[in-house]
Amino acid sequence: MRIINFPKILDERGNLSFFQNSAEIPFDIKRVYWIYDVPGGEMRGGHAFKEQQEVIVALSGSFDVVLHDGKDRHKISLNRSYMGLYVPSMYWRELENFSTNSLALIVSDCAYDEGDYLRDFDQFKNLKQNA
Protein backbone atom coordinates (compact mmCIF):
# COMPACT_ATOMS: atom_id res chain seq x y z
CA MET A 1 0.00 0.00 0.00
CA ARG A 2 1.19 3.48 -0.78
CA ILE A 3 -0.04 6.95 -1.66
CA ILE A 4 0.30 7.99 -5.30
CA ASN A 5 0.49 11.70 -6.11
CA PHE A 6 -1.09 12.38 -9.48
CA PRO A 7 0.15 15.19 -11.74
CA LYS A 8 -1.42 18.58 -11.06
CA ILE A 9 -1.86 21.24 -13.68
CA LEU A 10 -2.58 24.43 -11.78
CA ASP A 11 -4.73 27.04 -13.47
CA GLU A 12 -6.59 30.05 -12.09
CA ARG A 13 -9.71 28.74 -13.89
CA GLY A 14 -9.49 25.45 -11.98
CA ASN A 15 -6.93 22.72 -11.55
CA LEU A 16 -6.62 19.46 -13.47
CA SER A 17 -5.19 16.11 -12.38
CA PHE A 18 -5.02 12.83 -14.27
CA PHE A 19 -3.62 9.33 -14.29
CA GLN A 20 -2.62 6.98 -17.07
CA ASN A 21 -1.84 3.27 -17.22
CA SER A 22 1.76 2.50 -16.30
CA ALA A 23 2.73 6.14 -15.72
CA GLU A 24 0.84 6.79 -12.47
CA ILE A 25 -1.12 3.57 -11.98
CA PRO A 26 1.02 0.45 -11.36
CA PHE A 27 -1.22 -1.82 -13.46
CA ASP A 28 -3.37 -1.84 -16.59
CA ILE A 29 -6.87 -0.63 -15.77
CA LYS A 30 -9.64 -3.14 -16.48
CA ARG A 31 -12.49 -1.72 -14.39
CA VAL A 32 -13.54 1.62 -12.94
CA TYR A 33 -16.32 2.13 -10.41
CA TRP A 34 -17.36 4.77 -7.91
CA ILE A 35 -19.12 4.93 -4.56
CA TYR A 36 -21.35 7.87 -3.66
CA ASP A 37 -24.43 8.87 -1.62
CA VAL A 38 -23.18 6.84 1.36
CA PRO A 39 -25.49 7.53 4.33
CA GLY A 40 -23.89 8.88 7.50
CA GLY A 41 -22.28 6.19 9.63
CA GLU A 42 -22.28 3.55 6.89
CA MET A 43 -19.23 1.57 5.80
CA ARG A 44 -18.35 0.15 2.38
CA GLY A 45 -15.94 -2.63 1.53
CA GLY A 46 -15.44 -5.18 4.28
CA HIS A 47 -13.54 -7.62 2.07
CA ALA A 48 -10.20 -8.47 0.50
CA PHE A 49 -9.29 -9.59 -3.00
CA LYS A 50 -7.19 -12.65 -3.72
CA GLU A 51 -5.75 -11.20 -6.96
CA GLN A 52 -7.26 -7.78 -7.67
CA GLN A 53 -5.32 -4.60 -6.96
CA GLU A 54 -6.86 -1.14 -6.83
CA VAL A 55 -6.20 2.57 -6.60
CA ILE A 56 -8.75 4.51 -4.53
CA VAL A 57 -9.24 8.26 -5.03
CA ALA A 58 -11.43 10.73 -3.13
CA LEU A 59 -12.67 12.76 -6.10
CA SER A 60 -14.88 14.84 -3.82
CA GLY A 61 -15.18 15.13 -0.06
CA SER A 62 -13.33 12.79 2.23
CA PHE A 63 -13.40 9.30 3.71
CA ASP A 64 -11.10 6.92 5.55
CA VAL A 65 -9.70 3.69 4.16
CA VAL A 66 -8.95 1.09 6.82
CA LEU A 67 -6.54 -1.58 5.61
CA HIS A 68 -5.44 -4.76 7.35
CA ASP A 69 -2.49 -6.78 6.03
CA GLY A 70 -3.18 -9.82 8.21
CA LYS A 71 -1.12 -8.48 11.11
CA ASP A 72 -1.47 -4.72 11.32
CA ARG A 73 -4.32 -2.26 10.81
CA HIS A 74 -3.71 1.03 8.97
CA LYS A 75 -6.11 3.97 8.57
CA ILE A 76 -5.54 6.39 5.70
CA SER A 77 -7.66 9.51 5.25
CA LEU A 78 -8.27 10.50 1.65
CA ASN A 79 -9.40 14.05 0.94
CA ARG A 80 -7.39 15.30 -2.04
CA SER A 81 -8.42 14.52 -5.61
CA TYR A 82 -4.80 14.51 -6.77
CA MET A 83 -3.84 11.64 -4.44
CA GLY A 84 -4.67 7.97 -4.76
CA LEU A 85 -4.16 5.04 -2.44
CA TYR A 86 -2.67 1.96 -4.08
CA VAL A 87 -4.03 -1.21 -2.46
CA PRO A 88 -2.36 -4.48 -3.53
CA SER A 89 -4.15 -7.80 -3.46
CA MET A 90 -4.66 -9.58 -0.12
CA TYR A 91 -5.36 -6.47 1.95
CA TRP A 92 -8.61 -6.33 3.88
CA ARG A 93 -10.25 -2.99 3.13
CA GLU A 94 -13.06 -0.93 4.63
CA LEU A 95 -14.15 2.57 3.61
CA GLU A 96 -15.76 4.62 6.35
CA ASN A 97 -16.38 8.10 7.70
CA PHE A 98 -17.72 9.48 4.41
CA SER A 99 -18.29 13.23 4.35
CA THR A 100 -21.42 14.70 2.80
CA ASN A 101 -21.36 14.48 -1.01
CA SER A 102 -18.15 12.45 -1.06
CA LEU A 103 -17.23 10.50 -4.17
CA ALA A 104 -14.82 7.56 -4.12
CA LEU A 105 -13.34 6.49 -7.45
CA ILE A 106 -11.79 3.02 -7.65
CA VAL A 107 -9.72 1.73 -10.55
CA SER A 108 -8.86 -1.95 -10.72
CA ASP A 109 -6.70 -4.31 -12.74
CA CYS A 110 -9.47 -6.95 -12.98
CA ALA A 111 -13.00 -7.24 -14.25
CA TYR A 112 -15.58 -8.05 -11.59
CA ASP A 113 -15.21 -11.63 -10.33
CA GLU A 114 -17.15 -12.69 -7.23
CA GLY A 115 -14.76 -15.63 -6.83
CA ASP A 116 -11.88 -13.22 -6.15
CA TYR A 117 -13.56 -11.79 -3.03
CA LEU A 118 -12.74 -12.85 0.51
CA ARG A 119 -15.68 -11.68 2.62
CA ASP A 120 -14.84 -13.43 5.91
CA PHE A 121 -12.12 -11.67 7.93
CA ASP A 122 -11.05 -14.84 9.79
CA GLN A 123 -10.67 -16.72 6.51
CA PHE A 124 -8.61 -13.80 5.15
CA LYS A 125 -6.32 -13.81 8.22
CA ASN A 126 -5.84 -17.58 7.98
CA LEU A 127 -4.88 -17.32 4.32
CA LYS A 128 -2.39 -14.53 5.05
CA GLN A 129 -0.80 -16.40 7.96
CA ASN A 130 -0.47 -19.62 5.97
CA ALA A 131 0.94 -17.96 2.82
C-alpha positions in Angstrom: 0.0 0.0 0.0 1.2 3.5 -0.8 0.0 6.9 -1.7 0.3 8.0 -5.3 0.5 11.7 -6.1 -1.1 12.4 -9.5 0.2 15.2 -11.7 -1.4 18.6 -11.1 -1.9 21.2 -13.7 -2.6 24.4 -11.8 -4.7 27.0 -13.5 -6.6 30.0 -12.1 -9.7 28.7 -13.9 -9.5 25.4 -12.0 -6.9 22.7 -11.6 -6.6 19.5 -13.5 -5.2 16.1 -12.4 -5.0 12.8 -14.3 -3.6 9.3 -14.3 -2.6 7.0 -17.1 -1.8 3.3 -17.2 1.8 2.5 -16.3 2.7 6.1 -15.7 0.8 6.8 -12.5 -1.1 3.6 -12.0 1.0 0.5 -11.4 -1.2 -1.8 -13.5 -3.4 -1.8 -16.6 -6.9 -0.6 -15.8 -9.6 -3.1 -16.5 -12.5 -1.7 -14.4 -13.5 1.6 -12.9 -16.3 2.1 -10.4 -17.4 4.8 -7.9 -19.1 4.9 -4.6 -21.4 7.9 -3.7 -24.4 8.9 -1.6 -23.2 6.8 1.4 -25.5 7.5 4.3 -23.9 8.9 7.5 -22.3 6.2 9.6 -22.3 3.6 6.9 -19.2 1.6 5.8 -18.3 0.1 2.4 -15.9 -2.6 1.5 -15.4 -5.2 4.3 -13.5 -7.6 2.1 -10.2 -8.5 0.5 -9.3 -9.6 -3.0 -7.2 -12.7 -3.7 -5.8 -11.2 -7.0 -7.3 -7.8 -7.7 -5.3 -4.6 -7.0 -6.9 -1.1 -6.8 -6.2 2.6 -6.6 -8.8 4.5 -4.5 -9.2 8.3 -5.0 -11.4 10.7 -3.1 -12.7 12.8 -6.1 -14.9 14.8 -3.8 -15.2 15.1 -0.1 -13.3 12.8 2.2 -13.4 9.3 3.7 -11.1 6.9 5.6 -9.7 3.7 4.2 -9.0 1.1 6.8 -6.5 -1.6 5.6 -5.4 -4.8 7.3 -2.5 -6.8 6.0 -3.2 -9.8 8.2 -1.1 -8.5 11.1 -1.5 -4.7 11.3 -4.3 -2.3 10.8 -3.7 1.0 9.0 -6.1 4.0 8.6 -5.5 6.4 5.7 -7.7 9.5 5.2 -8.3 10.5 1.6 -9.4 14.0 0.9 -7.4 15.3 -2.0 -8.4 14.5 -5.6 -4.8 14.5 -6.8 -3.8 11.6 -4.4 -4.7 8.0 -4.8 -4.2 5.0 -2.4 -2.7 2.0 -4.1 -4.0 -1.2 -2.5 -2.4 -4.5 -3.5 -4.1 -7.8 -3.5 -4.7 -9.6 -0.1 -5.4 -6.5 1.9 -8.6 -6.3 3.9 -10.3 -3.0 3.1 -13.1 -0.9 4.6 -14.1 2.6 3.6 -15.8 4.6 6.4 -16.4 8.1 7.7 -17.7 9.5 4.4 -18.3 13.2 4.4 -21.4 14.7 2.8 -21.4 14.5 -1.0 -18.1 12.4 -1.1 -17.2 10.5 -4.2 -14.8 7.6 -4.1 -13.3 6.5 -7.4 -11.8 3.0 -7.6 -9.7 1.7 -10.6 -8.9 -1.9 -10.7 -6.7 -4.3 -12.7 -9.5 -7.0 -13.0 -13.0 -7.2 -14.3 -15.6 -8.1 -11.6 -15.2 -11.6 -10.3 -17.2 -12.7 -7.2 -14.8 -15.6 -6.8 -11.9 -13.2 -6.2 -13.6 -11.8 -3.0 -12.7 -12.8 0.5 -15.7 -11.7 2.6 -14.8 -13.4 5.9 -12.1 -11.7 7.9 -11.0 -14.8 9.8 -10.7 -16.7 6.5 -8.6 -13.8 5.2 -6.3 -13.8 8.2 -5.8 -17.6 8.0 -4.9 -17.3 4.3 -2.4 -14.5 5.1 -0.8 -16.4 8.0 -0.5 -19.6 6.0 0.9 -18.0 2.8 
